[in-house]
Amino acid sequence: MSIDQSEYDAISRKAEAVLGHAKIDSMSRPQLNLLNRALDRVLKRRLTAEAVTPDEIIGQYEQIVFYVLPHGAYEHLLPPE
């Protein structure tokens, strides 16, 4: 079953409401990409953004920023600016 674009938009708005601008703005580009992919997987499992709980969103955020790709874990791999 394919997910409608409106559901992807809705999960983005829901994640923003749950996490807040400060947390999202403090994430690096790679962390944001991982969060988007993680939320896409949750959405595909739940089928609607409404069915995704705030705890699931927070859990995905915490996994990424604390365990998968914490700040400082990859900066040494980036080319110098």
VENQUI-V401745 format. One record per helix or strand. SS is the DSSP state (H for helix, E for strand). FROM is the first residue (numbers start at 0). LEN is the number of residues. If there is no record, write none. Layout:
((SS;FROM;LEN) (SS;FROM;LEN))
This chain:
((H;4;15) (H;20;6) (H;28;18) (H;48;3) (H;53;15) (H;74;3))
